[in-house]
Amino acid sequence: MVIEELDPTDSAGRTTWHEVMEQAVRADRPHALTTTLAAFEVTATSPSSHHARSWLRAVVGGEVVGVAELELPLTENTDVAWAEVHVLPGHRRQGVGRRLWEALVERARAAGRTRIGGEVSVDVDVAGAAHEFARATGAVERHREDHLLARLPVPGSPVHPAYEVVLWRGRCPEEHRASYLAMRNQMNADAPTGDLDLEPEVLDDARLSASEERLTRAYDVRVAAARRRSDGVFGGYSLLFVPHGTDYGWQDDTLVMPEHRGHRLGAALKAANYADLPAEVRHVHTWTAPDNTAMHRTNTALGFRVVEHMYEMDVAIA
């Protein structure tokens, strides 16, 4: 077995890496949301100034049988490395995952990181080995979220009469950017992380612009925001991504600012975004912590059902 680093300029190598990742993930996760090839191409060929990434592959007899990714935050959380390991079903329990993991640990230590974190998702109906593998590395569960899926269309949810819904796609319009940045940073500060010790990401206009430019190369980025009619103040937003060429979307942030809560704006914003989608988009994915009962009620009313449990885990490597 040979563990080698993917050359991000190798187009065929990128395609093979992505194919192996897809096959490995979907073997025991039928509802998995994976990075599309188009999105992986953007990440691999256009490095971010806020994250350094590298990709490994395990080769046996000339065949790529496992892959891994290492992400090193460069702005916040510079003590952490984020990792993924995926092995084709026919090559599991043969040391492939362990060798990939050891290579990730070596690289993370060389970069001065003291812990490695990652997400492990387990289907509610199909047995998988991911959680067992993560535990075997010494990783400890720090936070859990439910992965939910809804089939479109969903029931409507009218917006409170004191508010209007403002929709945009791609880059946030200039006249809304200050309000949007304030809400995005509030979301980053409020997002539940359980027992994970993490600094929230802080956005400024330059960082938001760079993110929007990269994302729109692989996704249809859609935002629904609630604006109070009496004074024009924004009270919340919902962010949705539709990967190019797919029939699904994935729900990212939904935030209602504290002073605007109690008007069911979260449900209204989600429903407004979903109602604006083209007919070929048939499903939406989202994630919610089990103890977030208010958002679970909102999601259930919109037709979402739990299909996976996602565990955020980390392990000290110092």
Rosetta silent file (secondary structure, phi, psi, omega in degrees, C-alpha in Angstrom):
SEQUENCE: MVIEELDPTDSAGRTTWHEVMEQAVRADRPHALTTTLAAFEVTATSPSSHHARSWLRAVVGGEVVGVAELELPLTENTDVAWAEVHVLPGHRRQGVGRRLWEALVERARAAGRTRIGGEVSVDVDVAGAAHEFARATGAVERHREDHLLARLPVPGSPVHPAYEVVLWRGRCPEEHRASYLAMRNQMNADAPTGDLDLEPEVLDDARLSASEERLTRAYDVRVAAARRRSDGVFGGYSLLFVPHGTDYGWQDDTLVMPEHRGHRLGAALKAANYADLPAEVRHVHTWTAPDNTAMHRTNTALGFRVVEHMYEMDVAIA
SCORE:     score description
SCORE:     0.000 S_00000001
   1 L     0.000  136.515  177.883    0.000    0.000    0.000 S_00000001
   2 E  -119.912  130.053  173.272    1.223    3.472   -0.892 S_00000001
   3 E  -102.714  120.118 -176.909   -0.100    6.671    0.724 S_00000001
   4 E  -134.185  155.978  179.943    0.450    9.604   -1.593 S_00000001
   5 E   -89.419  137.346  177.763   -0.651   13.225   -1.808 S_00000001
   6 L   -70.659  131.727  171.348   -2.952   14.286   -4.605 S_00000001
   7 L   -80.137  111.993 -175.568   -1.461   16.806   -7.013 S_00000001
   8 L   -65.704  -11.270  176.291   -4.291   19.373   -7.225 S_00000001
   9 L   -87.257   -4.348 -177.571   -3.240   20.263  -10.788 S_00000001
  10 L   -89.426  101.310 -175.770   -3.920   16.656  -11.921 S_00000001
  11 H   -60.897  -46.903  179.881   -7.433   16.744  -13.424 S_00000001
  12 H   -64.265  -38.627  178.273   -7.761   12.958  -13.776 S_00000001
  13 H   -63.508  -39.415  177.671   -6.427   12.494  -10.254 S_00000001
  14 H   -62.940  -43.658 -179.300   -9.005   14.915   -8.863 S_00000001
  15 H   -62.350  -44.616  179.481  -11.811   13.055  -10.620 S_00000001
  16 H   -63.814  -43.791  178.462  -10.644    9.682   -9.303 S_00000001
  17 H   -56.003  -46.997 -178.148  -10.258   11.056   -5.766 S_00000001
  18 H   -66.320  -39.941  179.269  -13.818   12.357   -5.871 S_00000001
  19 H   -61.649  -43.566  179.845  -15.213    9.120   -7.339 S_00000001
  20 H   -65.726  -42.228  177.057  -13.627    7.024   -4.589 S_00000001
  21 H   -57.801  -47.575 -179.889  -14.921    9.410   -1.920 S_00000001
  22 H   -59.156  -48.719 -178.179  -18.451    9.183   -3.362 S_00000001
  23 H   -61.995  -42.944 -177.981  -18.408    5.379   -3.557 S_00000001
  24 H   -65.778  -44.835 -177.695  -17.034    5.005   -0.049 S_00000001
  25 H   -66.079  -46.161 -172.490  -19.500    7.432    1.532 S_00000001
  26 H   -77.398   -8.306  179.424  -22.604    6.151   -0.235 S_00000001
  27 L   -61.041  -35.031  179.255  -21.871    2.494    0.539 S_00000001
  28 L  -133.762   19.203  176.715  -23.553    2.871    3.940 S_00000001
  29 L  -138.468   78.652 -176.178  -25.059    6.348    3.786 S_00000001
  30 L   -62.296  -22.342 -178.796  -27.846    6.424    1.146 S_00000001
  31 L  -103.614   13.965 -175.237  -28.931    9.923    2.213 S_00000001
  32 L   -60.757  143.019  170.042  -25.421   11.400    2.417 S_00000001
  33 L  -104.224  109.082 -178.526  -24.820   14.935    1.222 S_00000001
  34 L  -110.347  161.842  176.387  -21.378   14.904   -0.385 S_00000001
  35 L   -67.353  128.884  177.494  -19.363   17.597   -2.124 S_00000001
  36 L   -69.419  161.301  177.741  -20.128   17.605   -5.844 S_00000001
  37 H   -60.063  -40.071  179.637  -17.281   17.225   -8.308 S_00000001
  38 H   -60.717  -43.247  179.615  -17.813   20.837   -9.424 S_00000001
  39 H   -68.398  -39.271  177.487  -17.502   22.106   -5.839 S_00000001
  40 H   -63.230  -37.864  178.561  -14.450   19.904   -5.217 S_00000001
  41 H   -60.997  -42.454  178.815  -12.843   21.300   -8.369 S_00000001
  42 H   -63.543  -46.710 -178.440  -13.241   24.861   -7.067 S_00000001
  43 H   -62.645  -42.727 -174.117  -11.802   23.946   -3.671 S_00000001
  44 H   -74.786  -31.117 -172.954   -8.879   21.986   -5.105 S_00000001
  45 H  -104.284   -7.128  179.503   -7.851   24.434   -7.814 S_00000001
  46 L  -130.653   82.385 -175.473   -8.532   27.778   -6.096 S_00000001
  47 L   -56.902  141.544  176.625   -6.874   27.799   -2.673 S_00000001
  48 L   -85.876  151.249  175.960   -8.518   29.884    0.026 S_00000001
  49 L   -82.959   -5.508 -177.799   -6.553   32.420    2.047 S_00000001
  50 L  -109.448  -10.974  178.813   -8.360   31.240    5.205 S_00000001
  51 E  -144.358  136.425  172.159   -7.896   27.466    4.906 S_00000001
  52 E  -105.239  132.054 -177.103   -5.075   25.263    3.606 S_00000001
  53 E  -127.484  147.687  172.671   -6.200   21.895    2.286 S_00000001
  54 E  -142.179  157.610 -174.783   -4.480   18.746    1.106 S_00000001
  55 E  -131.699  135.740  179.969   -5.780   15.418   -0.128 S_00000001
  56 E  -115.315  158.673  173.834   -4.330   11.931    0.250 S_00000001
  57 E  -141.122  143.901  175.441   -5.042    8.652   -1.485 S_00000001
  58 E  -101.358  124.365 -175.256   -4.229    5.048   -0.587 S_00000001
  59 E  -116.433  127.278  176.938   -3.134    3.020   -3.615 S_00000001
  60 E  -127.550  119.565  179.509   -3.057   -0.787   -3.703 S_00000001
  61 L    58.530   34.296  179.669   -2.006   -2.554   -6.891 S_00000001
  62 L    82.494   -0.302 -178.930   -2.430    0.649   -8.880 S_00000001
  63 E  -109.093  135.037  174.421   -6.000    1.180   -7.609 S_00000001
  64 E   -78.714  115.999 -175.159   -7.093    4.038   -5.348 S_00000001
  65 E  -112.017   -8.557  178.302   -8.910    2.269   -2.502 S_00000001
  66 E  -159.337  154.625 -179.491   -9.157    5.066    0.064 S_00000001
  67 E  -140.295  160.113  178.827   -8.932    8.840    0.282 S_00000001
  68 E  -149.813  156.295  177.937   -8.515   11.473    2.959 S_00000001
  69 E  -131.769  141.177  175.628   -8.681   15.256    3.318 S_00000001
  70 E  -125.594  126.931  177.913   -6.898   17.576    5.747 S_00000001
  71 E  -119.109  127.991  179.541   -8.042   21.154    6.303 S_00000001
  72 E  -113.631  107.382  174.803   -5.945   23.622    8.282 S_00000001
  73 E   -61.175  138.735 -176.531   -7.736   26.808    9.381 S_00000001
  74 L  -112.068   -9.074 -176.573   -5.448   29.805    8.910 S_00000001
  75 L  -112.149  -64.812  172.862   -7.458   32.594   10.559 S_00000001
  76 L  -104.820  161.269  173.623   -9.395   31.230   13.540 S_00000001
  77 L    55.241   48.898 -176.129   -8.816   27.945   15.378 S_00000001
  78 L   -79.503    4.854  171.615   -5.233   27.578   14.277 S_00000001
  79 L   -93.499   -5.118 -172.388   -4.649   24.793   16.821 S_00000001
  80 E  -110.097  146.037  165.207   -7.097   22.519   14.975 S_00000001
  81 E  -119.695  141.747  176.815   -6.920   20.382   11.851 S_00000001
  82 E  -106.184  137.114 -171.950  -10.118   19.022   10.283 S_00000001
  83 E  -135.511  150.949  170.709   -9.970   15.576    8.724 S_00000001
  84 E  -135.646  142.107  175.227  -11.968   13.093    6.668 S_00000001
  85 E  -133.639  131.159  179.639  -11.085    9.460    5.866 S_00000001
  86 E  -137.345  132.522 -178.934  -13.007    7.271    3.401 S_00000001
  87 E  -128.810  136.549  178.055  -12.257    3.682    2.346 S_00000001
  88 L   -59.901  142.980 -174.641  -14.013    1.594   -0.304 S_00000001
  89 H   -53.168  -41.317 -177.531  -16.121   -1.178    1.287 S_00000001
  90 H   -70.046   -7.066 -177.733  -14.107   -4.031   -0.204 S_00000001
  91 H  -120.293   12.672  178.363  -10.902   -2.695    1.347 S_00000001
  92 L   -78.344  159.171 -179.565  -12.087   -1.923    4.858 S_00000001
  93 L    60.341   29.886  175.887  -10.607   -3.588    7.959 S_00000001
  94 L  -123.952   14.494  177.514   -7.318   -4.045    6.113 S_00000001
  95 L    88.490    2.336 -177.866   -5.446   -1.113    7.626 S_00000001
  96 H   -67.560  -49.546  179.628   -6.180    1.354    4.822 S_00000001
  97 H   -61.432  -40.483  179.553   -8.084    3.805    7.003 S_00000001
  98 H   -62.675  -43.001  179.580   -5.485    3.544    9.745 S_00000001
  99 H   -64.657  -40.733  177.118   -2.624    4.324    7.350 S_00000001
 100 H   -63.556  -43.522  179.923   -4.477    7.331    5.963 S_00000001
 101 H   -61.293  -45.256  179.584   -5.241    8.532    9.475 S_00000001
 102 H   -60.628  -37.039  178.091   -1.595    8.220   10.547 S_00000001
 103 H   -67.538  -37.259  177.090   -0.549   10.270    7.504 S_00000001
 104 H   -65.354  -43.827  179.614   -3.075   12.973    8.436 S_00000001
 105 H   -60.846  -43.724  179.300   -1.830   13.075   12.028 S_00000001
 106 H   -59.068  -44.644 -179.406    1.764   13.408   10.840 S_00000001
 107 H   -69.339  -38.633  179.282    0.876   16.344    8.590 S_00000001
 108 H   -65.091  -42.709  177.525   -1.265   18.018   11.253 S_00000001
 109 H   -63.087  -41.621  179.743    1.525   17.820   13.817 S_00000001
 110 H   -62.270  -27.312  178.605    4.024   19.190   11.308 S_00000001
 111 L   -87.646    4.843  177.183    1.691   22.171   10.860 S_00000001
 112 L    83.010   15.884 -179.851    1.703   22.809   14.607 S_00000001
 113 L   -85.129  146.341 -177.667   -1.818   21.540   15.290 S_00000001
 114 L  -110.303   -6.314  176.325   -2.608   19.967   18.647 S_00000001
 115 E  -153.024  156.066  177.434   -5.942   18.333   17.857 S_00000001
 116 E  -121.855  132.245  177.617   -7.865   16.928   14.926 S_00000001
 117 E  -119.346  164.592  178.085  -11.601   17.285   14.528 S_00000001
 118 E  -173.148  169.190  177.942  -14.103   15.892   12.094 S_00000001
 119 E  -108.099  137.072  176.882  -17.702   14.995   11.385 S_00000001
 120 E  -124.776  121.463 -179.053  -18.993   11.434   11.442 S_00000001
 121 E  -113.026  138.361 -176.346  -22.459   10.739   10.018 S_00000001
 122 E  -129.167  125.435  178.386  -24.417    7.532   10.587 S_00000001
 123 E   -64.828  145.126 -177.610  -27.587    6.547    8.718 S_00000001
 124 L   -73.930  -18.557 -176.951  -30.547    5.828   10.993 S_00000001
 125 L  -116.323  -21.414 -174.107  -31.365    2.574    9.163 S_00000001
 126 L  -111.486  126.444 -179.916  -28.094    1.352    7.599 S_00000001
 127 L   -69.237  141.569  178.276  -25.198    0.126    9.734 S_00000001
 128 L  -143.415  163.139 -174.431  -21.838    1.789    9.087 S_00000001
 129 L  -101.235   -0.006 -171.688  -18.324    1.660   10.485 S_00000001
 130 H   -62.257  -45.841 -177.204  -17.477    5.375   10.561 S_00000001
 131 H   -65.355  -41.791  178.307  -18.315    6.035   14.200 S_00000001
 132 H   -61.403  -41.832  179.324  -16.464    2.902   15.327 S_00000001
 133 H   -63.158  -45.046 -179.505  -13.392    3.953   13.308 S_00000001
 134 H   -61.153  -42.490  178.127  -13.417    7.457   14.805 S_00000001
 135 H   -62.646  -35.880 -179.122  -13.644    6.044   18.323 S_00000001
 136 H   -66.268  -24.431  177.081  -10.727    3.722   17.568 S_00000001
 137 L   -79.759   -8.557 -176.236   -8.516    6.762   16.826 S_00000001
 138 L    98.766    1.574 -178.157   -9.286    8.109   20.278 S_00000001
 139 L   -68.113  145.153 -178.074  -11.749   10.736   19.064 S_00000001
 140 E  -118.502  137.840  178.411  -14.431   11.851   21.520 S_00000001
 141 E   -68.656  128.368  179.917  -17.931   13.031   20.641 S_00000001
 142 E  -114.212  -25.105 -175.936  -18.320   16.761   21.344 S_00000001
 143 E  -159.018  149.916  179.177  -21.535   17.714   19.557 S_00000001
 144 E  -134.711  143.709  172.286  -24.380   16.023   17.715 S_00000001
 145 E  -136.425  152.820  172.899  -26.871   17.151   15.115 S_00000001
 146 E   -90.062  135.273  172.877  -29.668   15.415   13.258 S_00000001
 147 E   -94.491  122.080 -176.981  -29.471   15.380    9.463 S_00000001
 148 E  -117.138  155.494 -178.617  -32.976   15.900    8.088 S_00000001
 149 E  -136.383  137.077  177.057  -34.416   15.634    4.595 S_00000001
 150 E  -127.613  143.841  174.088  -37.597   17.104    3.107 S_00000001
 151 E   -94.906  133.884  179.153  -39.278   16.478   -0.222 S_00000001
 152 L   -87.764  152.087   -0.159  -40.480   19.580   -2.054 S_00000001
 153 L   -77.265  160.292  177.226  -42.876   21.284   -2.170 S_00000001
 154 L  -108.499  161.803  177.155  -43.282   21.972    1.544 S_00000001
 155 L   -59.570  145.817  178.293  -46.268   23.574    3.274 S_00000001
 156 L   -71.387  157.935  177.008  -46.333   27.348    3.080 S_00000001
 157 L  -142.896  101.930 -173.129  -45.597   29.517    6.103 S_00000001
 158 L   -65.243  146.977  178.363  -46.782   33.116    5.790 S_00000001
 159 L   -78.971  145.074  177.942  -44.523   35.923    6.919 S_00000001
 160 L   -57.131  138.803 -175.179  -45.656   38.026    9.871 S_00000001
 161 L   -61.732  -17.535  178.561  -47.452   41.168    8.575 S_00000001
 162 L   -78.631   -5.508 -175.421  -44.924   43.425   10.304 S_00000001
 163 E  -127.783  158.122  169.500  -42.197   42.063    7.999 S_00000001
 164 E  -123.961  153.380  179.866  -41.475   41.619    4.331 S_00000001
 165 E   -97.738  129.286  176.657  -39.243   38.984    2.738 S_00000001
 166 E  -110.984  125.034 -178.591  -36.307   40.158    0.617 S_00000001
 167 E  -111.373  141.650  168.578  -34.778   37.550   -1.713 S_00000001
 168 E  -148.057  162.849  178.838  -31.448   37.589   -3.528 S_00000001
 169 E  -126.383  143.442  179.405  -29.164   35.141   -5.280 S_00000001
 170 L    74.183 -130.785 -177.002  -25.373   35.077   -5.352 S_00000001
 171 L   -69.473  135.819  176.856  -23.691   38.193   -4.037 S_00000001
 172 L   -64.435  132.539  177.567  -25.572   40.157   -1.409 S_00000001
 173 L   -57.888  147.595 -175.794  -26.687   43.541   -2.829 S_00000001
 174 H   -56.223  -38.189 -175.045  -24.607   46.473   -1.621 S_00000001
 175 H   -70.182  -14.277 -179.842  -27.535   48.135    0.150 S_00000001
 176 H  -107.730   -3.462 -166.844  -28.020   45.063    2.381 S_00000001
 177 H   -65.339  -39.667 -179.638  -24.405   44.100    3.058 S_00000001
 178 H   -62.670  -44.487  178.862  -23.916   45.812    6.427 S_00000001
 179 H   -66.389  -40.705 -179.147  -27.070   44.215    7.825 S_00000001
 180 H   -65.015  -43.341  177.733  -26.216   40.844    6.287 S_00000001
 181 H   -60.720  -42.355  179.069  -22.702   40.889    7.736 S_00000001
 182 H   -61.323  -41.968  179.743  -24.084   41.695   11.186 S_00000001
 183 H   -70.201  -40.802  178.708  -26.521   38.788   10.974 S_00000001
 184 H   -61.384  -42.651  179.502  -23.897   36.368    9.607 S_00000001
 185 H   -70.069  -32.312  173.393  -21.523   37.202   12.444 S_00000001
 186 H   -63.612  -42.303  178.346  -24.340   36.842   14.963 S_00000001
 187 H   -62.298  -44.389  179.942  -25.045   33.400   13.509 S_00000001
 188 H   -61.966  -36.308  179.078  -21.383   32.421   13.729 S_00000001
 189 H   -73.482  -32.233 -174.610  -21.299   33.486   17.371 S_00000001
 190 H   -90.664  -18.704 -173.241  -24.579   31.714   18.221 S_00000001
 191 L   -56.218  128.614 -178.761  -24.124   28.455   16.291 S_00000001
 192 L   -68.666  135.416  177.604  -24.176   25.529   18.736 S_00000001
 193 L  -128.423    9.019  177.976  -20.912   23.603   18.984 S_00000001
 194 L    59.955 -128.374 -179.143  -21.567   21.524   22.089 S_00000001
 195 L   -94.513    8.180  175.330  -18.307   20.778   23.874 S_00000001
 196 L   -71.201  130.805  179.327  -16.118   21.708   20.904 S_00000001
 197 L   -92.908   97.087 -173.861  -13.744   24.512   21.871 S_00000001
 198 L  -135.141  144.784  170.812  -13.856   26.741   18.796 S_00000001
 199 L   -84.170  137.598  175.692  -13.518   30.422   17.963 S_00000001
 200 L   -69.469  144.882  174.962  -16.372   31.762   15.814 S_00000001
 201 L   -69.928  135.526  179.534  -15.493   32.834   12.293 S_00000001
 202 L  -111.961  120.452 -179.006  -15.569   36.620   11.922 S_00000001
 203 L   -96.711  139.493  163.385  -16.607   37.980    8.545 S_00000001
 204 L  -120.264 -179.138 -174.052  -15.775   41.347    7.071 S_00000001
 205 H   -62.999  -38.761 -178.821  -16.788   42.588    3.631 S_00000001
 206 H   -65.471  -42.184 -179.044  -13.632   41.310    1.920 S_00000001
 207 H   -69.750  -39.567  176.219  -13.965   37.847    3.413 S_00000001
 208 H   -62.358  -44.307 -179.179  -17.666   37.669    2.600 S_00000001
 209 H   -61.226  -43.631  179.123  -16.982   38.771   -0.990 S_00000001
 210 H   -63.089  -41.126  178.366  -14.288   36.123   -1.459 S_00000001
 211 H   -63.946  -45.301  179.683  -16.606   33.457   -0.084 S_00000001
 212 H   -60.587  -42.451 -178.348  -19.487   34.544   -2.324 S_00000001
 213 H   -63.093  -43.514 -179.117  -17.247   34.501   -5.415 S_00000001
 214 H   -68.285  -45.541 -175.915  -15.983   30.983   -4.715 S_00000001
 215 H   -63.385  -39.984 -176.021  -19.387   29.567   -3.765 S_00000001
 216 L   -69.707  -10.894  174.868  -21.208   30.883   -6.821 S_00000001
 217 L   -74.439  -21.970 -177.594  -18.851   28.919   -9.064 S_00000001
 218 L  -123.407  -12.593 -174.459  -20.349   25.662   -7.792 S_00000001
 219 E  -134.938  150.541  162.979  -23.672   26.622   -6.190 S_00000001
 220 E   -85.556  108.607 -175.526  -26.802   28.631   -6.769 S_00000001
 221 E   -94.969  123.035 -174.601  -26.643   30.662   -3.539 S_00000001
 222 E  -125.940  132.942  179.627  -30.043   31.848   -2.334 S_00000001
 223 E  -127.164  134.167  169.552  -30.869   34.106    0.612 S_00000001
 224 E  -116.171  127.215 -178.605  -34.237   35.038    2.086 S_00000001
 225 E  -126.418  146.406  178.918  -34.136   37.865    4.636 S_00000001
 226 E  -100.779  124.639 -179.690  -36.874   39.385    6.820 S_00000001
 227 E  -118.598  127.588 -179.685  -37.061   43.180    6.889 S_00000001
 228 E   -70.559  130.475 -174.684  -39.319   45.031    9.315 S_00000001
 229 L   -67.499  -33.200 -171.815  -41.668   47.298    7.426 S_00000001
 230 L   -70.076  -32.949 -175.474  -41.776   50.079   10.019 S_00000001
 231 L  -136.431    0.489  178.104  -38.059   50.922   10.023 S_00000001
 232 L    76.346    9.195 -179.453  -36.346   48.726    7.406 S_00000001
 233 L   -77.925  134.478  177.689  -34.327   46.821   10.027 S_00000001
 234 E   -80.878  135.477 -177.002  -33.432   43.239    9.076 S_00000001
 235 E  -113.376   -6.267  179.440  -34.514   40.657   11.630 S_00000001
 236 E   175.584  168.406  179.014  -33.276   37.388   10.175 S_00000001
 237 E  -152.290  161.216  174.095  -32.078   35.444    7.162 S_00000001
 238 E  -137.439  130.279 -173.184  -31.987   31.941    5.727 S_00000001
 239 E  -113.172  127.123 -175.072  -29.172   30.735    3.470 S_00000001
 240 E  -130.617  136.252  176.890  -29.679   27.940    0.938 S_00000001
 241 E  -114.861  135.368  172.324  -27.259   26.303   -1.505 S_00000001
 242 E  -121.236  108.032  179.006  -28.237   24.391   -4.648 S_00000001
 243 E   -59.848  137.840 -178.664  -25.248   22.633   -6.228 S_00000001
 244 L   -56.722  133.484  174.852  -25.124   23.251   -9.961 S_00000001
 245 L    79.065   12.776 -178.724  -26.722   20.465  -11.989 S_00000001
 246 L  -113.297  173.729  178.885  -28.391   18.700   -9.053 S_00000001
 247 L  -111.414   23.711 -178.598  -31.972   18.109   -7.919 S_00000001
 248 E  -141.898  162.441  172.482  -31.464   19.054   -4.270 S_00000001
 249 E  -126.223  162.378  171.970  -30.564   21.960   -2.041 S_00000001
 250 E  -129.981  130.365 -175.708  -28.946   22.143    1.348 S_00000001
 251 E   -79.408  119.631  175.017  -30.068   24.467    4.045 S_00000001
 252 E   -96.169 -127.813 -174.788  -27.248   26.327    5.739 S_00000001
 253 E   -62.391  144.172  159.175  -27.867   29.088    8.290 S_00000001
 254 E  -136.091  119.744 -177.084  -31.252   30.201    9.490 S_00000001
 255 E  -131.606  136.658  166.064  -31.089   33.005   12.040 S_00000001
 256 E  -118.661  123.488 -178.450  -33.640   35.279   13.661 S_00000001
 257 L   -62.491  147.521 -171.030  -32.045   38.109   15.633 S_00000001
 258 H   -50.362  -44.240 -175.481  -33.022   38.068   19.335 S_00000001
 259 H   -75.072   -3.590 -178.869  -35.271   41.146   19.289 S_00000001
 260 H  -111.944    7.513 -176.970  -37.232   39.770   16.306 S_00000001
 261 L   -78.567  161.361 -179.985  -38.040   36.325   17.664 S_00000001
 262 L    95.219    6.386 -179.230  -41.533   35.057   18.389 S_00000001
 263 L  -117.335   13.009  179.998  -42.982   35.807   14.931 S_00000001
 264 L    57.589   36.107 -179.193  -42.199   32.472   13.206 S_00000001
 265 H   -69.931  -33.456 -179.899  -39.795   34.243   10.869 S_00000001
 266 H   -59.410  -47.528  179.011  -37.511   31.207   10.593 S_00000001
 267 H   -63.595  -41.472 -178.478  -40.249   29.050    9.107 S_00000001
 268 H   -64.478  -40.306 -178.624  -41.395   31.861    6.810 S_00000001
 269 H   -68.844  -43.257  176.731  -37.879   32.470    5.484 S_00000001
 270 H   -59.981  -49.607 -177.758  -37.215   28.793    4.803 S_00000001
 271 H   -60.919  -38.034  179.016  -40.570   28.378    3.066 S_00000001
 272 H   -64.161  -41.984  177.779  -39.965   31.498    0.947 S_00000001
 273 H   -63.610  -44.460 -177.209  -36.600   30.160   -0.222 S_00000001
 274 H   -67.959  -35.936 -179.430  -38.029   26.737   -1.058 S_00000001
 275 H   -67.591  -21.840 -177.078  -41.006   28.190   -2.914 S_00000001
 276 L   -90.929    0.909 -176.802  -38.615   30.138   -5.154 S_00000001
 277 L   -78.690  150.743  175.674  -36.663   27.065   -6.285 S_00000001
 278 L   -65.785  159.620 -172.621  -36.894   25.711   -9.842 S_00000001
 279 L   -62.329  -27.574 -176.821  -39.091   22.641  -10.389 S_00000001
 280 L   -73.025  -14.655  176.804  -36.143   20.266  -10.830 S_00000001
 281 L   -83.490  115.635 -170.385  -35.053   20.768   -7.217 S_00000001
 282 L  -110.250  -19.252 -175.389  -36.940   18.055   -5.351 S_00000001
 283 E  -137.579  155.382  173.945  -35.281   17.723   -1.931 S_00000001
 284 E  -134.103  134.636  175.169  -33.675   19.868    0.764 S_00000001
 285 E  -100.321  149.229  172.089  -31.197   18.758    3.433 S_00000001
 286 E  -153.533  167.323 -179.604  -30.736   20.461    6.783 S_00000001
 287 E  -132.690  137.996 -178.909  -29.081   19.852   10.176 S_00000001
 288 E  -145.474  135.232  176.211  -30.449   20.601   13.640 S_00000001
 289 L   -64.699  141.384 -177.880  -29.174   19.807   17.131 S_00000001
 290 L   -57.176  -31.811 -178.075  -31.501   17.355   18.939 S_00000001
 291 L   -87.318    1.889  176.174  -32.039   19.796   21.812 S_00000001
 292 L   -86.508   75.217 -171.812  -33.040   22.643   19.474 S_00000001
 293 H   -64.705  -34.427 -179.336  -36.707   21.861   19.945 S_00000001
 294 H   -63.969  -45.948 -179.811  -37.979   25.072   18.339 S_00000001
 295 H   -71.317  -32.449  175.446  -36.139   24.437   15.065 S_00000001
 296 H   -63.425  -40.133  176.999  -37.094   20.758   15.130 S_00000001
 297 H   -62.954  -43.512  178.152  -40.754   21.786   15.385 S_00000001
 298 H   -59.878  -47.929 -178.395  -40.279   24.186   12.476 S_00000001
 299 H   -64.221  -41.881  179.210  -38.575   21.523   10.368 S_00000001
 300 H   -61.766  -41.516  179.140  -41.182   18.873   11.175 S_00000001
 301 H   -63.648  -27.347  179.150  -43.962   21.261   10.156 S_00000001
 302 L   -87.214   -2.106  176.420  -42.161   21.774    6.833 S_00000001
 303 L    97.927    9.713  178.527  -42.016   18.005    6.241 S_00000001
 304 L   -74.428  148.495  174.023  -38.434   17.250    7.252 S_00000001
 305 E  -134.904  149.461 -178.976  -37.558   13.822    8.683 S_00000001
 306 E   -75.984  127.371  179.125  -34.383   12.617   10.376 S_00000001
 307 E  -118.420  -20.540  179.162  -32.261   10.392    8.099 S_00000001
 308 E  -147.181  160.918  167.712  -28.837   10.502    9.799 S_00000001
 309 E  -112.336  130.887  179.752  -27.118   11.424   13.030 S_00000001
 310 E  -110.858  126.856 -179.524  -24.011   13.590   12.659 S_00000001
 311 E  -112.109  127.563  171.556  -21.358   13.574   15.387 S_00000001
 312 E   -95.026  125.888 -172.185  -18.659   16.222   15.670 S_00000001
 313 E  -131.974  157.919  171.908  -15.621   14.642   17.307 S_00000001
 314 E  -149.559  163.941 -178.595  -12.046   15.553   18.111 S_00000001
 315 E  -145.508  138.342  177.300   -8.854   13.995   19.460 S_00000001
 316 E   -76.399  138.391 -179.546   -5.708   15.503   20.950 S_00000001
 317 L  -124.550    2.950 -178.629   -2.537   14.765   18.965 S_00000001
 318 L   -68.955    0.000    0.000    0.041   16.851   20.887 S_00000001
